[in-house]
Every structure is written in C-alpha cells, then in structure tokens.
Amino acid sequence: MVSKQKILICDDDENIAELISLYFTKECFETLIVHDGESVLPAMESFSPNLILLDIMLPAMDGYQVCREVRAKYSVPIIMLSAKGEVFDKVLGLELGADDYIEKPFDSKELVARAKAVLRRYKPSASQTVNTDEKCVEYTDLSINLTNYSVIYMGHNIDMPPKELELLYFLASSPNHVFTREQLLDQIWGYEYIGDTRTVDVHIKRLREKIKDHANWKISTIWGIGYKFEVRNA
C-alpha cells in the first residue's frame, strides 16, 4: 500500500487551517495542523511532513523565523502563505529558503496544484528514474543528480531546496548557453507560478553562496540579459 504524503499546515487562523486541511484530505494527503511557529520544529520530528504550508503572521515566532530555523535542519519544501503581497515580502521569503509564495485569499485548486507541483520537483515519480544518465550532470568537483535530487560539491553533499537544485541542473545541462530571467522563470517555476524575474536573482544568489566559482566552471551573470553556466576549457 502506498503511504500518503504528509502536509504540515501552520496557520493561527483555525478556520483557514481547517479549510486547507479539508482541501488536501480530499486529495488523499495526510495533514497535521499547528497554530504557532514554535510548534513547527517539534511537528517536524513527530510528523515528518513532505511539505510545509507556512503562514507568515504567526504568534510567538513569525513565518520568516520558522522558515529560517527549518532550513537550518531540513530540506523539506516550504510554501509560504500570506496576505502580504508586496514584492519585498515575497523576495524575503524566497531568500530564507521558501520554495513558493502564495497570497491570501487563494483559490483552493491553485493551492493544491502548486503544492503538487512542488512535491513533484522535490521527489520525482518512479517513472522519472528510468533514464538516470540523462538526469545527472557532472563537472570537476560538481555532480548534480535530478533523479535523486542531490548535489555533491567538492566531495560534500549540499542540501538544496528543489527549485535551487532544478535551476542549477537546468543551467549546467546547457553549458555556456545564455538564458534570460524570463526563460528561467518559465522553465523552473512554470505555469503554476506568477512572479517577477527577481525570483530568479534570489535563487542564483543562494546557489552562489553554496557553490563557489571553480577554475573550470562558474555561474556567470550576463548583464542586462540573464545567466549561464560558464565552462572554461581545461
């Protein structure tokens, strides 16, 4: 029997939390609700969720701080929920490690669709593991495996949220090819995400903090256009 995927819902509004839980229960997910930020880490230990839906405005500890603390220990995907629609709030959430950002009020079908999209990226289905050689890119001191969502850099495994890893894999799969921010936004976030191109810049910044320039390759900025994975001749 296939086990259900688990969603941890953190929202201090009991009615909204129960409604979200109902949406996902109907889609055959298992859910757990907590109403404050301090309850998230204990729930991570006991519930082991596949995805966290995290409200920003929480008592005791806000969603930004919760996201920061979860990211320090876990790579589980996080979708932030907030009535705050300002670009600054979205970018801050993404910088702290969130995988997506959804404004309230939201449509139930869109919320479920975007959660499923994040989960697909985080854990590929069995049908995606067949051609493993097509889903692994290797360079000197760097291996990016999209089959098992792992990155090995300088001999060490690097924890990355799904979108960061997908962005790195996409760029590294087409060495020296320049992609505009719009192309990257479309390729990595796709139809389910409506955002601006600064989202790409935030993820590139986070990648560069984890993957430093190498003598043979680096992530290069093409000013006014976008980015490329630059490979130098040995």
Phi and psi in degrees as GROMACS dihedral restraints (atoms count N, CA, C in turn):
[ dihedral_restraints ]
;  ai    aj    ak    al  type     phi  dphi    fc
    3     4     5     6     1   -77.0    20    10
    4     5     6     7     1   127.9    20    10
    6     7     8     9     1   -75.2    20    10
    7     8     9    10     1   148.6    20    10
    9    10    11    12     1   -73.4    20    10
   10    11    12    13     1   146.7    20    10
   12    13    14    15     1   -77.2    20    10
   13    14    15    16     1   147.6    20    10
   15    16    17    18     1  -109.3    20    10
   16    17    18    19     1   136.4    20    10
   18    19    20    21     1  -121.0    20    10
   19    20    21    22     1   123.9    20    10
   21    22    23    24     1   -95.0    20    10
   22    23    24    25     1   122.1    20    10
   24    25    26    27     1  -108.4    20    10
   25    26    27    28     1   121.5    20    10
   27    28    29    30     1  -120.2    20    10
   28    29    30    31     1   105.3    20    10
   30    31    32    33     1  -152.4    20    10
   31    32    33    34     1   131.8    20    10
   33    34    35    36     1   -78.6    20    10
   34    35    36    37     1   -10.5    20    10
   36    37    38    39     1   -88.4    20    10
   37    38    39    40     1   107.8    20    10
   39    40    41    42     1   -60.7    20    10
   40    41    42    43     1   -38.1    20    10
   42    43    44    45     1   -65.4    20    10
   43    44    45    46     1   -44.7    20    10
   45    46    47    48     1   -64.8    20    10
   46    47    48    49     1   -43.2    20    10
   48    49    50    51     1   -60.5    20    10
   49    50    51    52     1   -44.4    20    10
   51    52    53    54     1   -65.7    20    10
   52    53    54    55     1   -36.9    20    10
   54    55    56    57     1   -66.4    20    10
   55    56    57    58     1   -44.0    20    10
   57    58    59    60     1   -60.7    20    10
   58    59    60    61     1   -43.6    20    10
   60    61    62    63     1   -59.3    20    10
   61    62    63    64     1   -40.3    20    10
   63    64    65    66     1   -62.9    20    10
   64    65    66    67     1   -43.0    20    10
   66    67    68    69     1   -54.8    20    10
   67    68    69    70     1   -49.5    20    10
   69    70    71    72     1   -78.4    20    10
   70    71    72    73     1   -30.3    20    10
   72    73    74    75     1   -63.2    20    10
   73    74    75    76     1   -38.7    20    10
   75    76    77    78     1   -64.7    20    10
   76    77    78    79     1   -25.2    20    10
   78    79    80    81     1   -93.5    20    10
   79    80    81    82     1    15.2    20    10
   81    82    83    84     1    69.9    20    10
   82    83    84    85     1    30.9    20    10
   84    85    86    87     1   -96.5    20    10
   85    86    87    88     1   155.9    20    10
   87    88    89    90     1   -98.2    20    10
   88    89    90    91     1   134.5    20    10
   90    91    92    93     1  -124.7    20    10
   91    92    93    94     1   155.2    20    10
   93    94    95    96     1  -138.3    20    10
   94    95    96    97     1   133.5    20    10
   96    97    98    99     1  -108.4    20    10
   97    98    99   100     1   133.1    20    10
   99   100   101   102     1  -127.9    20    10
  100   101   102   103     1   153.8    20    10
  102   103   104   105     1  -113.6    20    10
  103   104   105   106     1     4.4    20    10
  105   106   107   108     1  -147.7    20    10
  106   107   108   109     1   157.4    20    10
  108   109   110   111     1   -64.1    20    10
  109   110   111   112     1   -32.7    20    10
  111   112   113   114     1   -68.3    20    10
  112   113   114   115     1   -16.3    20    10
  114   115   116   117     1   -87.2    20    10
  115   116   117   118     1    -8.2    20    10
  117   118   119   120     1   -69.5    20    10
  118   119   120   121     1   -49.9    20    10
  120   121   122   123     1   -62.6    20    10
  121   122   123   124     1   -43.9    20    10
  123   124   125   126     1   -59.1    20    10
  124   125   126   127     1   -37.0    20    10
  126   127   128   129     1   -67.3    20    10
  127   128   129   130     1   -32.1    20    10
  129   130   131   132     1   -60.4    20    10
  130   131   132   133     1   -40.7    20    10
  132   133   134   135     1   -69.2    20    10
  133   134   135   136     1   -43.8    20    10
  135   136   137   138     1   -86.2    20    10
  136   137   138   139     1   -31.0    20    10
  138   139   140   141     1  -102.9    20    10
  139   140   141   142     1   -28.0    20    10
  141   142   143   144     1    50.1    20    10
  142   143   144   145     1    63.6    20    10
  144   145   146   147     1   -71.4    20    10
  145   146   147   148     1   156.3    20    10
  147   148   149   150     1   -87.4    20    10
  148   149   150   151     1   -18.0    20    10
  150   151   152   153     1  -156.5    20    10
  151   152   153   154     1   143.9    20    10
  153   154   155   156     1  -114.9    20    10
  154   155   156   157     1   129.5    20    10
  156   157   158   159     1  -102.7    20    10
  157   158   159   160     1   113.0    20    10
  159   160   161   162     1  -121.9    20    10
  160   161   162   163     1   115.7    20    10
  162   163   164   165     1   -73.1    20    10
  163   164   165   166     1   150.1    20    10
  165   166   167   168     1   -84.2    20    10
  166   167   168   169     1   -45.6    20    10
  168   169   170   171     1   -84.8    20    10
  169   170   171   172     1    97.4    20    10
  171   172   173   174     1  -128.4    20    10
  172   173   174   175     1   151.7    20    10
  174   175   176   177     1   -74.1    20    10
  175   176   177   178     1   153.1    20    10
  177   178   179   180     1    73.4    20    10
  178   179   180   181     1   -55.2    20    10
  180   181   182   183     1  -141.4    20    10
  181   182   183   184     1   121.0    20    10
  183   184   185   186     1   -75.8    20    10
  184   185   186   187     1   169.4    20    10
  186   187   188   189     1   -62.1    20    10
  187   188   189   190     1   -31.9    20    10
  189   190   191   192     1   -63.2    20    10
  190   191   192   193     1   -45.3    20    10
  192   193   194   195     1   -67.2    20    10
  193   194   195   196     1   -39.1    20    10
  195   196   197   198     1   -61.0    20    10
  196   197   198   199     1   -45.6    20    10
  198   199   200   201     1   -58.7    20    10
  199   200   201   202     1   -43.8    20    10
  201   202   203   204     1   -60.5    20    10
  202   203   204   205     1   -43.9    20    10
  204   205   206   207     1   -72.6    20    10
  205   206   207   208     1   -37.6    20    10
  207   208   209   210     1   -64.3    20    10
  208   209   210   211     1   -44.2    20    10
  210   211   212   213     1   -63.8    20    10
  211   212   213   214     1   -25.7    20    10
  213   214   215   216     1   -69.7    20    10
  214   215   216   217     1   -20.2    20    10
  216   217   218   219     1  -123.2    20    10
  217   218   219   220     1   -25.5    20    10
  219   220   221   222     1  -132.6    20    10
  220   221   222   223     1   154.2    20    10
  222   223   224   225     1  -106.1    20    10
  223   224   225   226     1     8.9    20    10
  225   226   227   228     1   -55.6    20    10
  226   227   228   229     1   136.5    20    10
  228   229   230   231     1   -65.1    20    10
  229   230   231   232     1   147.5    20    10
  231   232   233   234     1  -129.5    20    10
  232   233   234   235     1   130.6    20    10
  234   235   236   237     1  -113.1    20    10
  235   236   237   238     1   122.0    20    10
  237   238   239   240     1   -89.2    20    10
  238   239   240   241     1   140.2    20    10
  240   241   242   243     1  -117.9    20    10
  241   242   243   244     1   131.6    20    10
  243   244   245   246     1  -161.7    20    10
  244   245   246   247     1   149.2    20    10
  246   247   248   249     1   -79.7    20    10
  247   248   249   250     1   -11.4    20    10
  249   250   251   252     1   -76.8    20    10
  250   251   252   253     1   117.3    20    10
  252   253   254   255     1  -107.7    20    10
  253   254   255   256     1     7.9    20    10
  255   256   257   258     1   -70.3    20    10
  256   257   258   259     1   146.3    20    10
  258   259   260   261     1   -56.7    20    10
  259   260   261   262     1   -39.6    20    10
  261   262   263   264     1   -56.8    20    10
  262   263   264   265     1   -43.8    20    10
  264   265   266   267     1   -65.3    20    10
  265   266   267   268     1   -40.2    20    10
  267   268   269   270     1   -65.1    20    10
  268   269   270   271     1   -47.0    20    10
  270   271   272   273     1   -63.4    20    10
  271   272   273   274     1   -40.7    20    10
  273   274   275   276     1   -61.2    20    10
  274   275   276   277     1   -44.3    20    10
  276   277   278   279     1   -59.9    20    10
  277   278   279   280     1   -43.3    20    10
  279   280   281   282     1   -67.6    20    10
  280   281   282   283     1   -38.6    20    10
  282   283   284   285     1   -63.6    20    10
  283   284   285   286     1   -31.9    20    10
  285   286   287   288     1   -81.1    20    10
  286   287   288   289     1    -7.6    20    10
  288   289   290   291     1   118.6    20    10
  289   290   291   292     1     4.4    20    10
  291   292   293   294     1   -68.4    20    10
  292   293   294   295     1   150.8    20    10
  294   295   296   297     1   -96.2    20    10
  295   296   297   298     1   -19.1    20    10
  297   298   299   300     1  -160.5    20    10
  298   299   300   301     1   167.0    20    10
  300   301   302   303     1  -143.1    20    10
  301   302   303   304     1   122.5    20    10
  303   304   305   306     1  -122.3    20    10
  304   305   306   307     1   129.0    20    10
  306   307   308   309     1   -82.2    20    10
  307   308   309   310     1   142.8    20    10
  309   310   311   312     1   -89.8    20    10
  310   311   312   313     1   145.9    20    10
  312   313   314   315     1   -75.7    20    10
  313   314   315   316     1   149.1    20    10
  315   316   317   318     1  -121.9    20    10
  316   317   318   319     1   158.3    20    10
  318   319   320   321     1   -82.6    20    10
  319   320   321   322     1   134.9    20    10
  321   322   323   324     1   -60.6    20    10
  322   323   324   325     1   -39.3    20    10
  324   325   326   327     1   -67.4    20    10
  325   326   327   328     1   -37.6    20    10
  327   328   329   330     1   -66.9    20    10
  328   329   330   331     1   -43.0    20    10
  330   331   332   333     1   -58.6    20    10
  331   332   333   334     1   -47.5    20    10
  333   334   335   336     1   -64.4    20    10
  334   335   336   337     1   -42.5    20    10
  336   337   338   339     1   -63.0    20    10
  337   338   339   340     1   -42.6    20    10
  339   340   341   342     1   -71.3    20    10
  340   341   342   343     1   -34.9    20    10
  342   343   344   345     1   -64.1    20    10
  343   344   345   346     1   -43.5    20    10
  345   346   347   348     1   -63.8    20    10
  346   347   348   349     1   -37.9    20    10
  348   349   350   351     1   -64.0    20    10
  349   350   351   352     1   -43.2    20    10
  351   352   353   354     1   -63.2    20    10
  352   353   354   355     1   -42.4    20    10
  354   355   356   357     1   -65.2    20    10
  355   356   357   358     1   -36.4    20    10
  357   358   359   360     1   -63.9    20    10
  358   359   360   361     1   -39.8    20    10
  360   361   362   363     1   -69.6    20    10
  361   362   363   364     1   -35.0    20    10
  363   364   365   366     1   -74.7    20    10
  364   365   366   367     1   -39.0    20    10
  366   367   368   369     1  -133.5    20    10
  367   368   369   370     1    95.9    20    10
  369   370   371   372     1   -59.8    20    10
  370   371   372   373     1   149.4    20    10
  372   373   374   375     1   -73.0    20    10
  373   374   375   376     1   166.9    20    10
  375   376   377   378     1   -59.1    20    10
  376   377   378   379     1   -33.6    20    10
  378   379   380   381     1   -68.1    20    10
  379   380   381   382     1   -15.5    20    10
  381   382   383   384     1   -90.7    20    10
  382   383   384   385     1    -0.6    20    10
  384   385   386   387     1  -102.1    20    10
  385   386   387   388     1     6.3    20    10
  387   388   389   390     1   -70.8    20    10
  388   389   390   391     1   -57.0    20    10
  390   391   392   393     1   -92.8    20    10
  391   392   393   394     1    72.4    20    10
  393   394   395   396     1   -63.5    20    10
  394   395   396   397     1   -32.1    20    10
  396   397   398   399     1   -67.8    20    10
  397   398   399   400     1   -19.6    20    10
  399   400   401   402     1   -85.2    20    10
  400   401   402   403     1    -7.9    20    10
  402   403   404   405     1  -118.1    20    10
  403   404   405   406     1    23.0    20    10
  405   406   407   408     1  -135.8    20    10
  406   407   408   409     1   127.2    20    10
  408   409   410   411     1  -116.4    20    10
  409   410   411   412     1   131.3    20    10
  411   412   413   414     1  -128.0    20    10
  412   413   414   415     1   135.6    20    10
  414   415   416   417     1  -132.6    20    10
  415   416   417   418     1   174.2    20    10
  417   418   419   420     1   -57.7    20    10
  418   419   420   421     1   121.3    20    10
  420   421   422   423     1    67.1    20    10
  421   422   423   424     1    16.0    20    10
  423   424   425   426     1  -147.2    20    10
  424   425   426   427     1   127.2    20    10
  426   427   428   429     1  -132.4    20    10
  427   428   429   430     1   124.4    20    10
  429   430   431   432     1  -117.9    20    10
  430   431   432   433     1   114.5    20    10
  432   433   434   435     1  -113.5    20    10
  433   434   435   436     1   111.4    20    10
  435   436   437   438     1   -83.2    20    10
  436   437   438   439     1   -13.6    20    10
  438   439   440   441     1   -71.1    20    10
  439   440   441   442     1   -46.7    20    10
  441   442   443   444     1  -110.7    20    10
  442   443   444   445     1    11.1    20    10
  444   445   446   447     1    52.9    20    10
  445   446   447   448     1    60.9    20    10
  447   448   449   450     1  -133.5    20    10
  448   449   450   451     1   150.1    20    10
  450   451   452   453     1  -130.3    20    10
  451   452   453   454     1   126.5    20    10
  453   454   455   456     1  -114.6    20    10
  454   455   456   457     1   120.4    20    10
  456   457   458   459     1  -127.4    20    10
  457   458   459   460     1   123.9    20    10
  459   460   461   462     1    53.5    20    10
  460   461   462   463     1    37.3    20    10
  462   463   464   465     1    82.8    20    10
  463   464   465   466     1     1.6    20    10
  465   466   467   468     1  -118.8    20    10
  466   467   468   469     1   142.4    20    10
  468   469   470   471     1   -75.5    20    10
  469   470   471   472     1   129.3    20    10
  471   472   473   474     1  -108.1    20    10
  472   473   474   475     1   121.8    20    10
  474   475   476   477     1   -74.1    20    10
  475   476   477   478     1   130.8    20    10
  477   478   479   480     1  -142.7    20    10
  478   479   480   481     1   138.3    20    10
  480   481   482   483     1   -61.8    20    10
  481   482   483   484     1   157.0    20    10
  483   484   485   486     1   -52.9    20    10
  484   485   486   487     1   -44.5    20    10
  486   487   488   489     1   -67.7    20    10
  487   488   489   490     1   -36.5    20    10
  489   490   491   492     1   -61.2    20    10
  490   491   492   493     1   -46.9    20    10
  492   493   494   495     1   -64.4    20    10
  493   494   495   496     1   -42.3    20    10
  495   496   497   498     1   -63.8    20    10
  496   497   498   499     1   -39.1    20    10
  498   499   500   501     1   -64.5    20    10
  499   500   501   502     1   -45.2    20    10
  501   502   503   504     1   -62.4    20    10
  502   503   504   505     1   -44.3    20    10
  504   505   506   507     1   -62.6    20    10
  505   506   507   508     1   -43.6    20    10
  507   508   509   510     1   -61.5    20    10
  508   509   510   511     1   -46.0    20    10
  510   511   512   513     1   -65.3    20    10
  511   512   513   514     1   -46.2    20    10
  513   514   515   516     1   -69.0    20    10
  514   515   516   517     1   -22.0    20    10
  516   517   518   519     1   -73.9    20    10
  517   518   519   520     1   -16.6    20    10
  519   520   521   522     1  -129.1    20    10
  520   521   522   523     1    70.6    20    10
  522   523   524   525     1   -57.2    20    10
  523   524   525   526     1   138.1    20    10
  525   526   527   528     1    66.7    20    10
  526   527   528   529     1    10.3    20    10
  528   529   530   531     1   -94.6    20    10
  529   530   531   532     1   128.5    20    10
  531   532   533   534     1   -87.8    20    10
  532   533   534   535     1   128.4    20    10
  534   535   536   537     1  -116.5    20    10
  535   536   537   538     1   135.9    20    10
  537   538   539   540     1   -73.3    20    10
  538   539   540   541     1   162.0    20    10
  540   541   542   543     1   -60.9    20    10
  541   542   543   544     1   -38.0    20    10
  543   544   545   546     1   -63.5    20    10
  544   545   546   547     1   -40.9    20    10
  546   547   548   549     1   -64.1    20    10
  547   548   549   550     1   -41.9    20    10
  549   550   551   552     1   -67.4    20    10
  550   551   552   553     1   -40.6    20    10
  552   553   554   555     1   -60.7    20    10
  553   554   555   556     1   -41.8    20    10
  555   556   557   558     1   -69.3    20    10
  556   557   558   559     1   -41.6    20    10
  558   559   560   561     1   -70.8    20    10
  559   560   561   562     1   -40.4    20    10
  561   562   563   564     1   -91.5    20    10
  562   563   564   565     1   -41.4    20    10
  564   565   566   567     1   -94.9    20    10
  565   566   567   568     1   -31.8    20    10
  567   568   569   570     1    68.3    20    10
  568   569   570   571     1  -162.9    20    10
  570   571   572   573     1   -64.4    20    10
  571   572   573   574     1   -27.1    20    10
  573   574   575   576     1   -80.7    20    10
  574   575   576   577     1    -5.7    20    10
  576   577   578   579     1  -118.5    20    10
  577   578   579   580     1   127.0    20    10
  579   580   581   582     1  -114.2    20    10
  580   581   582   583     1   106.6    20    10
  582   583   584   585     1  -148.7    20    10
  583   584   585   586     1  -175.6    20    10
  585   586   587   588     1  -108.1    20    10
  586   587   588   589     1   171.1    20    10
  588   589   590   591     1   -70.2    20    10
  589   590   591   592     1   -12.4    20    10
  591   592   593   594     1   -65.4    20    10
  592   593   594   595     1   -21.7    20    10
  594   595   596   597     1   -57.5    20    10
  595   596   597   598     1   -41.9    20    10
  597   598   599   600     1   -63.7    20    10
  598   599   600   601     1   -44.8    20    10
  600   601   602   603     1   -59.0    20    10
  601   602   603   604     1   -40.9    20    10
  603   604   605   606     1   -61.4    20    10
  604   605   606   607     1   -44.6    20    10
  606   607   608   609     1   -70.0    20    10
  607   608   609   610     1   -36.2    20    10
  609   610   611   612     1   -62.6    20    10
  610   611   612   613     1   -42.8    20    10
  612   613   614   615     1   -58.8    20    10
  613   614   615   616     1   -44.0    20    10
  615   616   617   618     1   -67.3    20    10
  616   617   618   619     1   -36.8    20    10
  618   619   620   621     1   -63.1    20    10
  619   620   621   622     1   -43.1    20    10
  621   622   623   624     1   -66.8    20    10
  622   623   624   625     1   -26.4    20    10
  624   625   626   627     1   -70.6    20    10
  625   626   627   628     1   -26.6    20    10
  627   628   629   630     1   -99.8    20    10
  628   629   630   631     1   -33.1    20    10
  630   631   632   633     1  -118.2    20    10
  631   632   633   634     1   101.7    20    10
  633   634   635   636     1   -79.1    20    10
  634   635   636   637     1   160.3    20    10
  636   637   638   639     1   -58.0    20    10
  637   638   639   640     1   138.8    20    10
  639   640   641   642     1  -110.7    20    10
  640   641   642   643     1   161.2    20    10
  642   643   644   645     1   -62.6    20    10
  643   644   645   646     1   -27.5    20    10
  645   646   647   648     1  -104.1    20    10
  646   647   648   649     1   -12.9    20    10
  648   649   650   651     1  -160.2    20    10
  649   650   651   652     1   159.9    20    10
  651   652   653   654     1  -167.9    20    10
  652   653   654   655     1   163.5    20    10
  654   655   656   657     1   -89.1    20    10
  655   656   657   658     1   115.7    20    10
  657   658   659   660     1  -105.4    20    10
  658   659   660   661     1   143.0    20    10
  660   661   662   663     1   -92.0    20    10
  661   662   663   664     1   128.8    20    10
  663   664   665   666     1  -103.9    20    10
  664   665   666   667     1   100.0    20    10
  666   667   668   669     1   -56.4    20    10
  667   668   669   670     1   132.0    20    10
  669   670   671   672     1    81.3    20    10
  670   671   672   673     1    -4.6    20    10
  672   673   674   675     1  -123.4    20    10
  673   674   675   676     1   -67.2    20    10
  675   676   677   678     1   175.3    20    10
  676   677   678   679     1  -128.9    20    10
  678   679   680   681     1  -141.2    20    10
  679   680   681   682     1   161.4    20    10
  681   682   683   684     1  -149.8    20    10
  682   683   684   685     1   156.1    20    10
  684   685   686   687     1   -92.5    20    10
  685   686   687   688     1   102.0    20    10
  687   688   689   690     1   -86.3    20    10
  688   689   690   691     1   123.1    20    10
  690   691   692   693     1  -111.5    20    10
  691   692   693   694     1   124.8    20    10
  693   694   695   696     1   -97.3    20    10
  694   695   696   697     1   148.9    20    10
  696   697   698   699     1   -69.0    20    10
  697   698   699   700     1   134.4    20    10
